[in-house]
Amino acid sequence: MTKIFEHGNWSHNEQCPICGTNDDRQVVLIGIAGTESGGTMPAIETHLDCLLDALRYYPDGGIIGTIAPYPPNNRIAEAEHED
């Protein structure tokens, strides 16, 4: 069961991986792929609204997360938003 936390715990200058901020909004923990070990997995805090905004439903593929548009290291999104 996924738990929704009313406030993030941005104690080490962490930021939401989608919007790149540590704004005080609801967060969920998202497991980090490839880090599973003995039934546990490190996770990253993510704003719930950012996560929901990034999800899309594809009739042939199910629910898939889209490329996050905000982090500065996202070169695809930067190219799409250049004027």
PDB file with one MODEL, atoms N, CA, C and O in Angstrom:
MODEL        1
ATOM      1  N   MET A   1       0.833  -1.177   0.000  1.00  0.00           N
ATOM      2  CA  MET A   1       0.000   0.000   0.000  1.00  0.00           C
ATOM      3  C   MET A   1       0.883   1.248   0.000  1.00  0.00           C
ATOM      4  O   MET A   1       1.823   1.354   0.788  1.00  0.00           O
ATOM      5  N   THR A   2       0.575   2.172  -0.877  1.00  0.00           N
ATOM      6  CA  THR A   2       1.326   3.412  -0.961  1.00  0.00           C
ATOM      7  C   THR A   2       0.807   4.398   0.073  1.00  0.00           C
ATOM      8  O   THR A   2      -0.400   4.599   0.213  1.00  0.00           O
ATOM      9  N   LYS A   3       1.729   5.000   0.785  1.00  0.00           N
ATOM     10  CA  LYS A   3       1.358   5.999   1.790  1.00  0.00           C
ATOM     11  C   LYS A   3       1.596   7.390   1.210  1.00  0.00           C
ATOM     12  O   LYS A   3       2.624   7.643   0.581  1.00  0.00           O
ATOM     13  N   ILE A   4       0.644   8.281   1.424  1.00  0.00           N
ATOM     14  CA  ILE A   4       0.782   9.673   1.024  1.00  0.00           C
ATOM     15  C   ILE A   4       1.185  10.461   2.264  1.00  0.00           C
ATOM     16  O   ILE A   4       0.499  10.426   3.285  1.00  0.00           O
ATOM     17  N   PHE A   5       2.303  11.169   2.164  1.00  0.00           N
ATOM     18  CA  PHE A   5       2.787  11.993   3.264  1.00  0.00           C
ATOM     19  C   PHE A   5       2.374  13.441   2.997  1.00  0.00           C
ATOM     20  O   PHE A   5       2.551  13.944   1.887  1.00  0.00           O
ATOM     21  N   GLU A   6       1.829  14.104   4.003  1.00  0.00           N
ATOM     22  CA  GLU A   6       1.355  15.479   3.837  1.00  0.00           C
ATOM     23  C   GLU A   6       2.497  16.465   3.597  1.00  0.00           C
ATOM     24  O   GLU A   6       2.296  17.502   2.965  1.00  0.00           O
ATOM     25  N   HIS A   7       3.696  16.148   4.096  1.00  0.00           N
ATOM     26  CA  HIS A   7       4.855  17.027   3.949  1.00  0.00           C
ATOM     27  C   HIS A   7       6.076  16.195   3.573  1.00  0.00           C
ATOM     28  O   HIS A   7       6.251  15.080   4.065  1.00  0.00           O
ATOM     29  N   GLY A   8       6.900  16.732   2.717  1.00  0.00           N
ATOM     30  CA  GLY A   8       8.143  16.054   2.363  1.00  0.00           C
ATOM     31  C   GLY A   8       9.174  16.184   3.467  1.00  0.00           C
ATOM     32  O   GLY A   8       9.050  17.038   4.345  1.00  0.00           O
ATOM     33  N   ASN A   9      10.176  15.350   3.422  1.00  0.00           N
ATOM     34  CA  ASN A   9      11.301  15.401   4.350  1.00  0.00           C
ATOM     35  C   ASN A   9      12.549  15.713   3.521  1.00  0.00           C
ATOM     36  O   ASN A   9      13.377  14.834   3.283  1.00  0.00           O
ATOM     37  N   TRP A  10      12.676  16.943   3.092  1.00  0.00           N
ATOM     38  CA  TRP A  10      13.763  17.358   2.199  1.00  0.00           C
ATOM     39  C   TRP A  10      14.974  17.763   3.029  1.00  0.00           C
ATOM     40  O   TRP A  10      15.419  18.909   2.954  1.00  0.00           O
ATOM     41  N   SER A  11      15.512  16.838   3.821  1.00  0.00           N
ATOM     42  CA  SER A  11      16.544  17.171   4.797  1.00  0.00           C
ATOM     43  C   SER A  11      17.956  17.322   4.222  1.00  0.00           C
ATOM     44  O   SER A  11      18.803  17.939   4.869  1.00  0.00           O
ATOM     45  N   HIS A  12      18.231  16.798   3.067  1.00  0.00           N
ATOM     46  CA  HIS A  12      19.585  16.874   2.498  1.00  0.00           C
ATOM     47  C   HIS A  12      19.576  17.567   1.145  1.00  0.00           C
ATOM     48  O   HIS A  12      20.254  17.139   0.211  1.00  0.00           O
ATOM     49  N   ASN A  13      18.796  18.650   1.047  1.00  0.00           N
ATOM     50  CA  ASN A  13      18.667  19.405  -0.207  1.00  0.00           C
ATOM     51  C   ASN A  13      18.131  18.553  -1.347  1.00  0.00           C
ATOM     52  O   ASN A  13      18.400  18.841  -2.514  1.00  0.00           O
ATOM     53  N   GLU A  14      17.365  17.495  -1.020  1.00  0.00           N
ATOM     54  CA  GLU A  14      16.729  16.712  -2.066  1.00  0.00           C
ATOM     55  C   GLU A  14      15.652  17.547  -2.730  1.00  0.00           C
ATOM     56  O   GLU A  14      15.169  18.533  -2.172  1.00  0.00           O
ATOM     57  N   GLN A  15      15.288  17.134  -3.929  1.00  0.00           N
ATOM     58  CA  GLN A  15      14.228  17.800  -4.668  1.00  0.00           C
ATOM     59  C   GLN A  15      13.375  16.752  -5.359  1.00  0.00           C
ATOM     60  O   GLN A  15      13.830  15.641  -5.627  1.00  0.00           O
ATOM     61  N   CYS A  16      12.151  17.112  -5.641  1.00  0.00           N
ATOM     62  CA  CYS A  16      11.279  16.240  -6.420  1.00  0.00           C
ATOM     63  C   CYS A  16      11.956  15.982  -7.764  1.00  0.00           C
ATOM     64  O   CYS A  16      12.381  16.928  -8.426  1.00  0.00           O
ATOM     65  N   PRO A  17      12.063  14.725  -8.178  1.00  0.00           N
ATOM     66  CA  PRO A  17      12.742  14.429  -9.439  1.00  0.00           C
ATOM     67  C   PRO A  17      11.970  14.895 -10.665  1.00  0.00           C
ATOM     68  O   PRO A  17      12.506  14.882 -11.774  1.00  0.00           O
ATOM     69  N   ILE A  18      10.732  15.303 -10.483  1.00  0.00           N
ATOM     70  CA  ILE A  18       9.930  15.743 -11.624  1.00  0.00           C
ATOM     71  C   ILE A  18       9.966  17.258 -11.773  1.00  0.00           C
ATOM     72  O   ILE A  18      10.234  17.760 -12.864  1.00  0.00           O
ATOM     73  N   CYS A  19       9.700  18.000 -10.689  1.00  0.00           N
ATOM     74  CA  CYS A  19       9.640  19.464 -10.810  1.00  0.00           C
ATOM     75  C   CYS A  19      10.921  20.164 -10.384  1.00  0.00           C
ATOM     76  O   CYS A  19      11.112  21.344 -10.678  1.00  0.00           O
ATOM     77  N   GLY A  20      11.803  19.443  -9.690  1.00  0.00           N
ATOM     78  CA  GLY A  20      13.073  20.032  -9.285  1.00  0.00           C
ATOM     79  C   GLY A  20      12.977  21.007  -8.121  1.00  0.00           C
ATOM     80  O   GLY A  20      13.882  21.815  -7.913  1.00  0.00           O
ATOM     81  N   THR A  21      11.875  20.939  -7.349  1.00  0.00           N
ATOM     82  CA  THR A  21      11.732  21.810  -6.177  1.00  0.00           C
ATOM     83  C   THR A  21      11.539  20.953  -4.933  1.00  0.00           C
ATOM     84  O   THR A  21      11.322  19.744  -5.015  1.00  0.00           O
ATOM     85  N   ASN A  22      11.623  21.605  -3.788  1.00  0.00           N
ATOM     86  CA  ASN A  22      11.300  20.918  -2.535  1.00  0.00           C
ATOM     87  C   ASN A  22      10.138  21.640  -1.858  1.00  0.00           C
ATOM     88  O   ASN A  22      10.116  21.790  -0.636  1.00  0.00           O
ATOM     89  N   ASP A  23       9.174  22.086  -2.661  1.00  0.00           N
ATOM     90  CA  ASP A  23       7.987  22.761  -2.155  1.00  0.00           C
ATOM     91  C   ASP A  23       7.247  21.865  -1.157  1.00  0.00           C
ATOM     92  O   ASP A  23       7.280  20.638  -1.255  1.00  0.00           O
ATOM     93  N   ASP A  24       6.583  22.506  -0.200  1.00  0.00           N
ATOM     94  CA  ASP A  24       5.862  21.779   0.843  1.00  0.00           C
ATOM     95  C   ASP A  24       4.488  21.361   0.325  1.00  0.00           C
ATOM     96  O   ASP A  24       3.500  22.079   0.479  1.00  0.00           O
ATOM     97  N   ARG A  25       4.452  20.172  -0.297  1.00  0.00           N
ATOM     98  CA  ARG A  25       3.212  19.588  -0.811  1.00  0.00           C
ATOM     99  C   ARG A  25       3.214  18.100  -0.465  1.00  0.00           C
ATOM    100  O   ARG A  25       4.209  17.581   0.041  1.00  0.00           O
ATOM    101  N   GLN A  26       2.111  17.420  -0.735  1.00  0.00           N
ATOM    102  CA  GLN A  26       2.044  15.984  -0.479  1.00  0.00           C
ATOM    103  C   GLN A  26       3.093  15.250  -1.311  1.00  0.00           C
ATOM    104  O   GLN A  26       3.347  15.599  -2.463  1.00  0.00           O
ATOM    105  N   VAL A  27       3.700  14.220  -0.699  1.00  0.00           N
ATOM    106  CA  VAL A  27       4.699  13.410  -1.394  1.00  0.00           C
ATOM    107  C   VAL A  27       4.389  11.930  -1.227  1.00  0.00           C
ATOM    108  O   VAL A  27       3.690  11.521  -0.300  1.00  0.00           O
ATOM    109  N   VAL A  28       4.925  11.142  -2.145  1.00  0.00           N
ATOM    110  CA  VAL A  28       4.923   9.687  -2.053  1.00  0.00           C
ATOM    111  C   VAL A  28       6.344   9.223  -2.278  1.00  0.00           C
ATOM    112  O   VAL A  28       7.161   9.949  -2.846  1.00  0.00           O
ATOM    113  N   LEU A  29       6.638   8.017  -1.833  1.00  0.00           N
ATOM    114  CA  LEU A  29       7.952   7.437  -2.058  1.00  0.00           C
ATOM    115  C   LEU A  29       7.900   6.549  -3.295  1.00  0.00           C
ATOM    116  O   LEU A  29       7.032   5.682  -3.404  1.00  0.00           O
ATOM    117  N   ILE A  30       8.821   6.761  -4.222  1.00  0.00           N
ATOM    118  CA  ILE A  30       8.894   5.991  -5.452  1.00  0.00           C
ATOM    119  C   ILE A  30      10.186   5.181  -5.413  1.00  0.00           C
ATOM    120  O   ILE A  30      11.271   5.744  -5.272  1.00  0.00           O
ATOM    121  N   GLY A  31      10.070   3.848  -5.539  1.00  0.00           N
ATOM    122  CA  GLY A  31      11.243   2.984  -5.525  1.00  0.00           C
ATOM    123  C   GLY A  31      12.186   3.297  -6.682  1.00  0.00           C
ATOM    124  O   GLY A  31      11.744   3.621  -7.784  1.00  0.00           O
ATOM    125  N   ILE A  32      13.491   3.196  -6.420  1.00  0.00           N
ATOM    126  CA  ILE A  32      14.515   3.467  -7.425  1.00  0.00           C
ATOM    127  C   ILE A  32      14.865   2.157  -8.128  1.00  0.00           C
ATOM    128  O   ILE A  32      15.400   1.237  -7.510  1.00  0.00           O
ATOM    129  N   ALA A  33      14.560   2.079  -9.418  1.00  0.00           N
ATOM    130  CA  ALA A  33      14.779   0.854 -10.201  1.00  0.00           C
ATOM    131  C   ALA A  33      16.250   0.419 -10.122  1.00  0.00           C
ATOM    132  O   ALA A  33      17.168   1.237 -10.178  1.00  0.00           O
ATOM    133  N   GLY A  34      16.433  -0.891  -9.989  1.00  0.00           N
ATOM    134  CA  GLY A  34      17.774  -1.461  -9.977  1.00  0.00           C
ATOM    135  C   GLY A  34      18.455  -1.447  -8.628  1.00  0.00           C
ATOM    136  O   GLY A  34      19.620  -1.829  -8.525  1.00  0.00           O
ATOM    137  N   THR A  35      17.753  -1.011  -7.577  1.00  0.00           N
ATOM    138  CA  THR A  35      18.377  -0.942  -6.254  1.00  0.00           C
ATOM    139  C   THR A  35      17.795  -1.955  -5.270  1.00  0.00           C
ATOM    140  O   THR A  35      18.090  -1.905  -4.076  1.00  0.00           O
ATOM    141  N   GLU A  36      16.967  -2.873  -5.774  1.00  0.00           N
ATOM    142  CA  GLU A  36      16.331  -3.863  -4.916  1.00  0.00           C
ATOM    143  C   GLU A  36      17.383  -4.748  -4.250  1.00  0.00           C
ATOM    144  O   GLU A  36      18.362  -5.158  -4.873  1.00  0.00           O
ATOM    145  N   SER A  37      17.152  -5.031  -2.963  1.00  0.00           N
ATOM    146  CA  SER A  37      18.086  -5.894  -2.246  1.00  0.00           C
ATOM    147  C   SER A  37      17.354  -6.539  -1.072  1.00  0.00           C
ATOM    148  O   SER A  37      16.939  -5.853  -0.139  1.00  0.00           O
ATOM    149  N   GLY A  38      17.199  -7.855  -1.124  1.00  0.00           N
ATOM    150  CA  GLY A  38      16.601  -8.582  -0.015  1.00  0.00           C
ATOM    151  C   GLY A  38      15.213  -8.116   0.372  1.00  0.00           C
ATOM    152  O   GLY A  38      14.886  -8.077   1.558  1.00  0.00           O
ATOM    153  N   GLY A  39      14.400  -7.766  -0.586  1.00  0.00           N
ATOM    154  CA  GLY A  39      13.035  -7.358  -0.303  1.00  0.00           C
ATOM    155  C   GLY A  39      12.874  -5.891   0.043  1.00  0.00           C
ATOM    156  O   GLY A  39      11.762  -5.448   0.329  1.00  0.00           O
ATOM    157  N   THR A  40      13.960  -5.123   0.024  1.00  0.00           N
ATOM    158  CA  THR A  40      13.853  -3.690   0.270  1.00  0.00           C
ATOM    159  C   THR A  40      14.382  -2.921  -0.937  1.00  0.00           C
ATOM    160  O   THR A  40      15.094  -3.467  -1.779  1.00  0.00           O
ATOM    161  N   MET A  41      14.020  -1.645  -1.001  1.00  0.00           N
ATOM    162  CA  MET A  41      14.448  -0.830  -2.124  1.00  0.00           C
ATOM    163  C   MET A  41      14.511   0.637  -1.678  1.00  0.00           C
ATOM    164  O   MET A  41      13.541   1.152  -1.121  1.00  0.00           O
ATOM    165  N   PRO A  42      15.625   1.301  -1.914  1.00  0.00           N
ATOM    166  CA  PRO A  42      15.664   2.737  -1.635  1.00  0.00           C
ATOM    167  C   PRO A  42      14.616   3.453  -2.481  1.00  0.00           C
ATOM    168  O   PRO A  42      14.231   2.976  -3.549  1.00  0.00           O
ATOM    169  N   ALA A  43      14.166   4.593  -1.995  1.00  0.00           N
ATOM    170  CA  ALA A  43      13.115   5.335  -2.687  1.00  0.00           C
ATOM    171  C   ALA A  43      13.451   6.821  -2.693  1.00  0.00           C
ATOM    172  O   ALA A  43      14.292   7.293  -1.927  1.00  0.00           O
ATOM    173  N   ILE A  44      12.778   7.539  -3.572  1.00  0.00           N
ATOM    174  CA  ILE A  44      12.946   8.980  -3.662  1.00  0.00           C
ATOM    175  C   ILE A  44      11.587   9.634  -3.451  1.00  0.00           C
ATOM    176  O   ILE A  44      10.572   9.165  -3.967  1.00  0.00           O
ATOM    177  N   GLU A  45      11.579  10.727  -2.684  1.00  0.00           N
ATOM    178  CA  GLU A  45      10.331  11.459  -2.468  1.00  0.00           C
ATOM    179  C   GLU A  45       9.949  12.180  -3.756  1.00  0.00           C
ATOM    180  O   GLU A  45      10.794  12.761  -4.437  1.00  0.00           O
ATOM    181  N   THR A  46       8.675  12.129  -4.069  1.00  0.00           N
ATOM    182  CA  THR A  46       8.153  12.766  -5.274  1.00  0.00           C
ATOM    183  C   THR A  46       6.829  13.426  -4.923  1.00  0.00           C
ATOM    184  O   THR A  46       5.986  12.827  -4.255  1.00  0.00           O
ATOM    185  N   HIS A  47       6.648  14.662  -5.376  1.00  0.00           N
ATOM    186  CA  HIS A  47       5.361  15.323  -5.142  1.00  0.00           C
ATOM    187  C   HIS A  47       4.253  14.498  -5.800  1.00  0.00           C
ATOM    188  O   HIS A  47       4.379  14.083  -6.952  1.00  0.00           O
ATOM    189  N   LEU A  48       3.191  14.269  -5.072  1.00  0.00           N
ATOM    190  CA  LEU A  48       2.081  13.476  -5.587  1.00  0.00           C
ATOM    191  C   LEU A  48       1.475  14.117  -6.832  1.00  0.00           C
ATOM    192  O   LEU A  48       1.201  13.420  -7.809  1.00  0.00           O
ATOM    193  N   ASP A  49       1.262  15.425  -6.814  1.00  0.00           N
ATOM    194  CA  ASP A  49       0.655  16.062  -7.983  1.00  0.00           C
ATOM    195  C   ASP A  49       1.571  16.004  -9.203  1.00  0.00           C
ATOM    196  O   ASP A  49       1.087  15.870 -10.327  1.00  0.00           O
ATOM    197  N   CYS A  50       2.874  16.101  -9.001  1.00  0.00           N
ATOM    198  CA  CYS A  50       3.819  15.987 -10.123  1.00  0.00           C
ATOM    199  C   CYS A  50       3.746  14.585 -10.735  1.00  0.00           C
ATOM    200  O   CYS A  50       3.729  14.424 -11.956  1.00  0.00           O
ATOM    201  N   LEU A  51       3.703  13.580  -9.863  1.00  0.00           N
ATOM    202  CA  LEU A  51       3.634  12.203 -10.338  1.00  0.00           C
ATOM    203  C   LEU A  51       2.368  11.977 -11.150  1.00  0.00           C
ATOM    204  O   LEU A  51       2.420  11.406 -12.239  1.00  0.00           O
ATOM    205  N   LEU A  52       1.245  12.419 -10.631  1.00  0.00           N
ATOM    206  CA  LEU A  52      -0.017  12.222 -11.346  1.00  0.00           C
ATOM    207  C   LEU A  52      -0.032  12.977 -12.674  1.00  0.00           C
ATOM    208  O   LEU A  52      -0.566  12.473 -13.662  1.00  0.00           O
ATOM    209  N   ASP A  53       0.549  14.178 -12.709  1.00  0.00           N
ATOM    210  CA  ASP A  53       0.617  14.941 -13.956  1.00  0.00           C
ATOM    211  C   ASP A  53       1.500  14.253 -15.000  1.00  0.00           C
ATOM    212  O   ASP A  53       1.291  14.429 -16.200  1.00  0.00           O
ATOM    213  N   ALA A  54       2.484  13.473 -14.549  1.00  0.00           N
ATOM    214  CA  ALA A  54       3.416  12.819 -15.471  1.00  0.00           C
ATOM    215  C   ALA A  54       2.892  11.493 -16.021  1.00  0.00           C
ATOM    216  O   ALA A  54       3.493  10.931 -16.936  1.00  0.00           O
ATOM    217  N   LEU A  55       1.783  10.983 -15.480  1.00  0.00           N
ATOM    218  CA  LEU A  55       1.246   9.698 -15.928  1.00  0.00           C
ATOM    219  C   LEU A  55       0.327   9.867 -17.134  1.00  0.00           C
ATOM    220  O   LEU A  55      -0.439  10.826 -17.223  1.00  0.00           O
ATOM    221  N   ARG A  56       0.421   8.919 -18.053  1.00  0.00           N
ATOM    222  CA  ARG A  56      -0.473   8.878 -19.211  1.00  0.00           C
ATOM    223  C   ARG A  56      -0.942   7.446 -19.387  1.00  0.00           C
ATOM    224  O   ARG A  56      -0.210   6.506 -19.079  1.00  0.00           O
ATOM    225  N   TYR A  57      -2.170   7.276 -19.887  1.00  0.00           N
ATOM    226  CA  TYR A  57      -2.698   5.951 -20.172  1.00  0.00           C
ATOM    227  C   TYR A  57      -2.606   5.710 -21.671  1.00  0.00           C
ATOM    228  O   TYR A  57      -3.088   6.511 -22.473  1.00  0.00           O
ATOM    229  N   TYR A  58      -1.986   4.604 -22.037  1.00  0.00           N
ATOM    230  CA  TYR A  58      -1.870   4.187 -23.432  1.00  0.00           C
ATOM    231  C   TYR A  58      -2.676   2.905 -23.597  1.00  0.00           C
ATOM    232  O   TYR A  58      -2.390   1.918 -22.919  1.00  0.00           O
ATOM    233  N   PRO A  59      -3.686   2.889 -24.488  1.00  0.00           N
ATOM    234  CA  PRO A  59      -4.548   1.716 -24.634  1.00  0.00           C
ATOM    235  C   PRO A  59      -3.781   0.415 -24.871  1.00  0.00           C
ATOM    236  O   PRO A  59      -4.213  -0.639 -24.406  1.00  0.00           O
ATOM    237  N   ASP A  60      -2.663   0.465 -25.580  1.00  0.00           N
ATOM    238  CA  ASP A  60      -1.903  -0.756 -25.851  1.00  0.00           C
ATOM    239  C   ASP A  60      -0.761  -0.993 -24.869  1.00  0.00           C
ATOM    240  O   ASP A  60      -0.121  -2.044 -24.913  1.00  0.00           O
ATOM    241  N   GLY A  61      -0.498  -0.037 -23.987  1.00  0.00           N
ATOM    242  CA  GLY A  61       0.652  -0.180 -23.101  1.00  0.00           C
ATOM    243  C   GLY A  61       0.378   0.011 -21.635  1.00  0.00           C
ATOM    244  O   GLY A  61       1.266  -0.214 -20.812  1.00  0.00           O
ATOM    245  N   GLY A  62      -0.829   0.420 -21.279  1.00  0.00           N
ATOM    246  CA  GLY A  62      -1.149   0.639 -19.878  1.00  0.00           C
ATOM    247  C   GLY A  62      -0.755   2.035 -19.426  1.00  0.00           C
ATOM    248  O   GLY A  62      -0.644   2.949 -20.242  1.00  0.00           O
ATOM    249  N   ILE A  63      -0.546   2.197 -18.133  1.00  0.00           N
ATOM    250  CA  ILE A  63      -0.192   3.494 -17.575  1.00  0.00           C
ATOM    251  C   ILE A  63       1.327   3.618 -17.556  1.00  0.00           C
ATOM    252  O   ILE A  63       2.031   2.756 -17.030  1.00  0.00           O
ATOM    253  N   ILE A  64       1.807   4.689 -18.131  1.00  0.00           N
ATOM    254  CA  ILE A  64       3.244   4.900 -18.282  1.00  0.00           C
ATOM    255  C   ILE A  64       3.589   6.319 -17.863  1.00  0.00           C
ATOM    256  O   ILE A  64       2.863   7.257 -18.192  1.00  0.00           O
ATOM    257  N   GLY A  65       4.690   6.485 -17.140  1.00  0.00           N
ATOM    258  CA  GLY A  65       5.166   7.814 -16.785  1.00  0.00           C
ATOM    259  C   GLY A  65       5.812   8.472 -17.989  1.00  0.00           C
ATOM    260  O   GLY A  65       6.584   7.842 -18.712  1.00  0.00           O
ATOM    261  N   THR A  66       5.494   9.737 -18.202  1.00  0.00           N
ATOM    262  CA  THR A  66       6.087  10.476 -19.310  1.00  0.00           C
ATOM    263  C   THR A  66       7.429  11.052 -18.880  1.00  0.00           C
ATOM    264  O   THR A  66       7.780  10.995 -17.702  1.00  0.00           O
ATOM    265  N   ILE A  67       8.165  11.596 -19.809  1.00  0.00           N
ATOM    266  CA  ILE A  67       9.438  12.237 -19.481  1.00  0.00           C
ATOM    267  C   ILE A  67       9.144  13.473 -18.650  1.00  0.00           C
ATOM    268  O   ILE A  67       8.310  14.298 -19.023  1.00  0.00           O
ATOM    269  N   ALA A  68       9.825  13.596 -17.532  1.00  0.00           N
ATOM    270  CA  ALA A  68       9.624  14.753 -16.666  1.00  0.00           C
ATOM    271  C   ALA A  68      10.131  16.011 -17.369  1.00  0.00           C
ATOM    272  O   ALA A  68      11.272  16.041 -17.828  1.00  0.00           O
ATOM    273  N   PRO A  69       9.306  17.040 -17.458  1.00  0.00           N
ATOM    274  CA  PRO A  69       9.690  18.228 -18.214  1.00  0.00           C
ATOM    275  C   PRO A  69      10.550  19.239 -17.480  1.00  0.00           C
ATOM    276  O   PRO A  69      11.076  20.154 -18.115  1.00  0.00           O
ATOM    277  N   TYR A  70      10.720  19.111 -16.148  1.00  0.00           N
ATOM    278  CA  TYR A  70      11.290  20.206 -15.389  1.00  0.00           C
ATOM    279  C   TYR A  70      12.782  20.172 -15.103  1.00  0.00           C
ATOM    280  O   TYR A  70      13.419  21.219 -15.227  1.00  0.00           O
ATOM    281  N   PRO A  71      13.387  19.055 -14.731  1.00  0.00           N
ATOM    282  CA  PRO A  71      14.791  19.132 -14.312  1.00  0.00           C
ATOM    283  C   PRO A  71      15.691  19.683 -15.415  1.00  0.00           C
ATOM    284  O   PRO A  71      15.508  19.366 -16.590  1.00  0.00           O
ATOM    285  N   PRO A  72      16.652  20.499 -15.035  1.00  0.00           N
ATOM    286  CA  PRO A  72      17.523  21.113 -16.036  1.00  0.00           C
ATOM    287  C   PRO A  72      18.369  20.110 -16.810  1.00  0.00           C
ATOM    288  O   PRO A  72      18.864  20.438 -17.889  1.00  0.00           O
ATOM    289  N   ASN A  73      18.550  18.899 -16.293  1.00  0.00           N
ATOM    290  CA  ASN A  73      19.356  17.915 -17.010  1.00  0.00           C
ATOM    291  C   ASN A  73      18.530  17.113 -18.021  1.00  0.00           C
ATOM    292  O   ASN A  73      19.036  16.163 -18.618  1.00  0.00           O
ATOM    293  N   ASN A  74      17.268  17.489 -18.212  1.00  0.00           N
ATOM    294  CA  ASN A  74      16.409  16.782 -19.155  1.00  0.00           C
ATOM    295  C   ASN A  74      16.521  17.464 -20.516  1.00  0.00           C
ATOM    296  O   ASN A  74      15.770  18.394 -20.809  1.00  0.00           O
ATOM    297  N   ARG A  75      17.441  17.011 -21.332  1.00  0.00           N
ATOM    298  CA  ARG A  75      17.741  17.670 -22.609  1.00  0.00           C
ATOM    299  C   ARG A  75      16.612  17.553 -23.617  1.00  0.00           C
ATOM    300  O   ARG A  75      16.440  18.446 -24.447  1.00  0.00           O
ATOM    301  N   ILE A  76      15.844  16.484 -23.569  1.00  0.00           N
ATOM    302  CA  ILE A  76      14.722  16.335 -24.498  1.00  0.00           C
ATOM    303  C   ILE A  76      13.693  17.420 -24.220  1.00  0.00           C
ATOM    304  O   ILE A  76      13.217  18.082 -25.142  1.00  0.00           O
ATOM    305  N   ALA A  77      13.350  17.601 -22.952  1.00  0.00           N
ATOM    306  CA  ALA A  77      12.363  18.608 -22.602  1.00  0.00           C
ATOM    307  C   ALA A  77      12.883  20.014 -22.919  1.00  0.00           C
ATOM    308  O   ALA A  77      12.115  20.874 -23.349  1.00  0.00           O
ATOM    309  N   GLU A  78      14.180  20.252 -22.709  1.00  0.00           N
ATOM    310  CA  GLU A  78      14.746  21.564 -23.013  1.00  0.00           C
ATOM    311  C   GLU A  78      14.594  21.867 -24.493  1.00  0.00           C
ATOM    312  O   GLU A  78      14.217  22.977 -24.867  1.00  0.00           O
ATOM    313  N   ALA A  79      14.888  20.879 -25.342  1.00  0.00           N
ATOM    314  CA  ALA A  79      14.793  21.088 -26.799  1.00  0.00           C
ATOM    315  C   ALA A  79      13.358  21.368 -27.218  1.00  0.00           C
ATOM    316  O   ALA A  79      13.124  22.167 -28.124  1.00  0.00           O
ATOM    317  N   GLU A  80      12.396  20.721 -26.571  1.00  0.00           N
ATOM    318  CA  GLU A  80      10.987  20.936 -26.903  1.00  0.00           C
ATOM    319  C   GLU A  80      10.505  22.305 -26.477  1.00  0.00           C
ATOM    320  O   GLU A  80       9.560  22.831 -27.066  1.00  0.00           O
ATOM    321  N   HIS A  81      11.129  22.900 -25.467  1.00  0.00           N
ATOM    322  CA  HIS A  81      10.657  24.177 -24.948  1.00  0.00           C
ATOM    323  C   HIS A  81      11.487  25.372 -25.412  1.00  0.00           C
ATOM    324  O   HIS A  81      11.261  26.491 -24.951  1.00  0.00           O
ATOM    325  N   GLU A  82      12.439  25.155 -26.312  1.00  0.00           N
ATOM    326  CA  GLU A  82      13.234  26.277 -26.812  1.00  0.00           C
ATOM    327  C   GLU A  82      12.366  27.148 -27.704  1.00  0.00           C
ATOM    328  O   GLU A  82      11.540  26.648 -28.468  1.00  0.00           O
ATOM    329  N   ASP A  83      12.562  28.458 -27.598  1.00  0.00           N
ATOM    330  CA  ASP A  83      11.797  29.399 -28.438  1.00  0.00           C
ATOM    331  C   ASP A  83      12.537  29.711 -29.722  1.00  0.00           C
ATOM    332  O   ASP A  83      12.045  30.482 -30.547  1.00  0.00           O
TER     333      ASP A  83
ENDMDL
END
